[in-house]
Amino acid sequence: MGSDPVVREVTGPAELALVDAVHDALDQIWRDVPGVTDEDRMLFALAVSEVATNVVEHAAGDGRPTVSIRLSADDTELVAVMSDDADPALIRLDEVTMPGADAESGRGLALALAALDELRHETDDGNVWILRRKRRPSA
């Protein structure tokens, strides 16, 4: 990353309220980091929302898994790191494709892949998702 990043962290149980808290944290970042283009804001927020929603909806394990999301932004890139203590997800990002027009779900990861410069999923004792979008210059 370039300059010192502005960082916001959200942690909580794998519930949809966590996704709302992530949107609030992104709004704080947009206020604190000047010059992020509308396109970068929209596409990064879309990707973060889609992955966070998937994490919350599909987290499996004993009890209600806990999710931690670290959002950061500086003058060169936007980054989100999401980790949970759920059972490892069996996801192959290289096999993700956009579903047909009549599909009612299944677009989240495909949209995130299209919006980001990097989307990575790692497993160990849970899951870690790394989302990275390089900032585009203002017009």
Secondary structure, 3 states (H helix, E strand, C coil): CCCCCEEEEEEEECCHHHHHHHHHHHHHHHHHCCCCCHHHHHHHHHHHHHHHHHHHHHCCCCCCCEEEEEEEECCCEEEEEEEECCCCCCCCHHHCCCCCCCCCCCCHHHHHHHHCCEEEEEECCCEEEEEEEECCCCC
